[in-house]
Amino acid sequence: MARLRTFVALELSGGVKSRARVLVDRLRVTDATINWVQPENMHLTLKFLGDVQETDTPEVCRCVARAAAKVEPFEILFRGAGAFPSVGHPRTLWIGVEEGTEYLLELQSAIEEALHKDLGFGKEFRRFQPHLTIGRVKHSGSDGGRRLQELITQNAEFDANLSVVDEVVTFASFLSREGPTYQALDHAPLAGEAY
C-alpha cells in the first residue's frame, strides 16, 4: 500500500520569499557547501508526520482543518538570520520570526494536539521554534565556516518582510535527485467552517 511523506505547513508571501532570496545571495559567497532551499519550496513547517498511508491522508486533512478552524487569521513578521544548533556550529540556516510567535504557537499546538488525540500521531519532545529554513550546511570547512558565521551575525537583524496566515496546507513531499517537490493535499482556512 502506498505511503506519502506528509507534513503540515504555512505557505509564505511572495515578499518573504523575495527577501529570503536576498539573504541567500548574501550568505552564498562563502566556501561552505550548502544545499539552499529553492524559493518555490520555502514554507514554515508546523508538523512533520513522516510516511502516512495514502488512504489515511483524507482523515489527516480533515483533522488539520478542524484544528485550523479554531484559530483566527494573523500576521507574522520574519526577521534575522540564525542557525541550528548554533551560529558557531551552523547546520540549518534560517530566518527567524519576530512578531506573531504566540499565534504560531497556538496554531501549531492545536494541530499537534488534534493529530495526537484523534489519529494517534506522536507529539514532538522539543519545543516548537518557528523559523523559515533557507539552507542546510553539508560542509563548512575552516575558512567557509568562519565567513559563514560572520555573515549570519552581520544579518542578525535582516528584515524578511511580512506574511498573512489565513490557511494551513497539508503537503506530500516527493524526493528526487533534483531535490524535493511538494504537492498540496489540502488547504484548510483559519477560522473557517469546521468539518
Secondary structure by P-SEA (a helix, b strand, c coil): cbbbbccccccccaaaaaaaaaaaaaaccccccccccccccccccccccccccccaaaaaaaaaaaaaaacccbbbbbbbbbbccccccccccccccccaaaaaaaaaaaaaaaaaaccbbbbbcccbbbbbbccccccccaaaaaaaaaaaaaaccccbbbbbccccccbbbbbccccbbbbbccccccccccc
